[in-house]
Amino acid sequence: MFKKYRHTLIMKMLLSGGVTLLLSVILWTSFNVVFFKKNVTGNIQSDIAMLSDTVLLSLHHAMMLDSKEFIQNDINNISRQGEIKSIRVINKKGRIIYSNDPDEIHNVIDIKSPPCWNCHKHETPPATMKLEQRTRLKTVNGKDFMGIMTPIPNSKGCAPGPCHVHNENEQLLGLLDLEVSTEKKNAILMTFEKANVGIAMVVFIATFGALFIFAFNFIFKPIRSLIKATRKLGSAQDFVEIQLAQTDEIGTLADAFNMMGRQVQEKHHALLEQKEEYRDLFDNVPCLVSVVDLNFRVIRHNKAYEKHFGKPRGRQCYQINKDQDCKCEECPVERTFADHTPHMSEESGLSKDGKPIHWIVYTSPIKDRDGNIVAAMEMMLDITRRKELEESLAASEQRYHAIFDSIPQAVFVLDSENLTILNCNDPVEEIYGYTREMILGSSFLLLFREEEQADYAHLLKVKQEIGPCSQFTKSGTAIYAMLRISPAEFDGNRTLIITCSDVTQKLEAEQQLIQASKMSTLGEMASGVAHELNQPLAILKTISNLLKRKVSRDQQIEPKILQEMAEGVDTHVNRASKIIEHMREFGRKSDMRTTPVQVNDVLRRGFDFFSRQLTLRNISVEWNLNSHLPIIMADANRLEQVVINLLINARDAIEERWKDAVPLADNKKIYISTDFTDKKIIIEVCDTGPGIPDPIQGRLFEPFFTTKDVGKGTGLGLSISYGIIKDYNGTISASTKQDTGACFTITFPRGDLES
């Protein structure tokens, strides 16, 4: 226990303070005891000396009278006091003349005895001596006594005189020896000594205890708390502040320690976080990291390295990475050891599973504090996947070229900004007559009519599909193609991949069908057209007959009448010409050009061309056209064919339903309406026919499918209409509405939004 605590601060403080206090108490007590003892002894000596002088004075008269009896009686009487042990009168020869002890009378005292030797040790005994020199202490039977020898001087009454014969030159006649007991005084001294020692012990214990309590509570405990907190702080435990209710230096030290502890804790946490961060970076970095010592042993590594190569287990890097027994001939680590600079190389090896892997290695030196290289760090980037991808990419590129050139359609890769042809496949030469070398670097717009190039330059950048559109081959032959456009990246540039499908033959066959359908329609409308033409012709005939009569009778025609006749002729000639022109336009082949079209105008032109057919059958039309309808991109002539086909179907459906019924105002009607949304134009053509049975709704737009009697329909009208609408990215659907008959709904994308 002592060994444990002997070097502690409190032990040092207690020992030093305790020893100092103990010495101080001992010195103080000793001083008190010695001083008191000396003082008491001096008082005893003074008292005995006074008593001796008193005895001597009391014996003086008897001595002067030389009355031995009186002297002895006085001595006996005085010696009765309890503290007086003996009273002796001794002459110059050392003989006891008088004594309270009769047995001592006439005894001679040895001059070398302690009481006598103080004087007789001198050749000539001094006449006077100090009290201390005349005093002696002795112990008899365990009792302490103090004796004083008082000289009896020569006096005038003794020398000379009638009774004594003394020489007056004699100074000393004898000695009065008085011994007094010091038991009471010694008892007082003993009591004083014990009291002083007791008080000293109490003072020492109390002071030492107070010092210990003070030191323990205000020094040792706070210091122990500081030591404990310091150890916790040093052992990376969470720092707990010391709470001391002291405002002294220890309290200030505790506050300073708390502040230091908080700062150290913050720094420690920051250091731990940084350490963990670096450890995580080292362990979780996606590349392979290892540290190689000067003997090429792997002494540290991260998780990625272990995942690829397994645990190093003290092996050399060339054994781990390449399964070799000797160092690599071209070793970047060795070069780093040689010139102390980083190096890089690309290497290959085997993983822990025996699979080939490839990596790029970067090496950098690791130095100690003295600047000496002690190891090298290897950072390896696994490029195995990249190598595999390179090989796969090479194979894929070969497959891409094979597939690219084997696509039956012509494929162009264009620059998305200037539409320059960057690449093309082999069918381009078959379809357009241009070899790859001839057309690369040229503008794709050269394949279009010059006046249409600006329009298609815009459409190619904003549309995903265009067509059919007219293009020209190298020989100048016009073809029709469907263009499908896909944005893509090519050689790091933004490009457009355009697939061109030659639909010339398909469109020619379709045009033949459409033309046949038109001719059939014109044949059906022949009687109506004839009636339309007969009316202006009849009026012209009437006017011509009137003119002939007037001329034959040589009659003047009033200018007003002549003006009316001329205006009538002009009006009806224009009407007939318009009918004939409309028939000619309707009957001609479409050139497949796409232009802005107002749907309301197409509907009215188609109706005007077919209106006589409806009038002859008492079929009325109700219009609900939106006057603010946006345009669409299409061909007006082809759309007019769609309108005529729908009106023919509506006419036939109404005729079939109401052929045996009494005609009423609402029986035979066709409803035509247009509207638009944010993205679409909507057209509806409905009739009051019998509707469309559910079993045949799915087959309405099939070629040659018809529900009419033999000879009354070809089954191509709706099929052709469906194809025309699809060419302009539109849709058509049929349904049966309550209280009406069939209803055809057509939608087209708005042309004003294609910018």
Buried (B, 14 or more C-beta within 10 A) or exposed (E): EEEEEEEEBBBEBBEEBBEEBBEBBEEBBBEBBEEBBEEBBEEBBEBBBEBBBEBBEBBBEBBBEEBEEBBBEBBBEBBEEEBBBBBBBBBEEBBBBBBBBEEBBEEEBEBEEEBBEBBBEEEEBEEEBEBEEBBBEEEEEEEBBBBBBBBBBBBEEBBEBEEBEEEEEEEBBBBBBBBBBBEEBBEBBEEBBEEBBEBBEEBBEEBBEEBBEEBBEBBBBBBBBBEEBBEBBEEEEEBBBBEBEBEEEBBEBBBEBBEEBEEBBEEBEEEEEEEEEEEEEBBEBEBBBBBBBEEBBBEBBBBBBBEBBBEBEEBBBBBBBBEEEEBBEEBBBBBBBEEBEBBEBEBEBBBEEEEEBBBBBBBBBBEEEEEEBEBBBBBBBBBBEEBEEEEEEEEEEEEEEEEBBEEEBBBBBBBBEEBBBBBBBBBBBEBBBBEBEEBBEEBBBBBBBEEBBEBBBEBBBEBEEBBBBBBBBEEEEEBBBBBBBEEEEBEEEEBBBBBBBBBBEBBEEBBEBBBEBBEBBBEBBEEBBEEBBEBBBEBBEEBEEEBEEBEEEEEEEEEEEEEEBEEBBEEBBEBBEEBEEBBEBBEEEBEBBBEEBBBBBBBBBBBEBBBBBBBEBEBEBEEEBBEEBBBBBBBBBBBBBBBBBBBBBBBBBBEBBBEEEEEEEEBBBBBBBBBBEEEBBBBBBBBBBBBBEEEEBEEBBEEEBBBEEEEEBBBBBBBBBBBBBEBBBBEBEBEBEEEBBBBBBBBBBBBEEEE
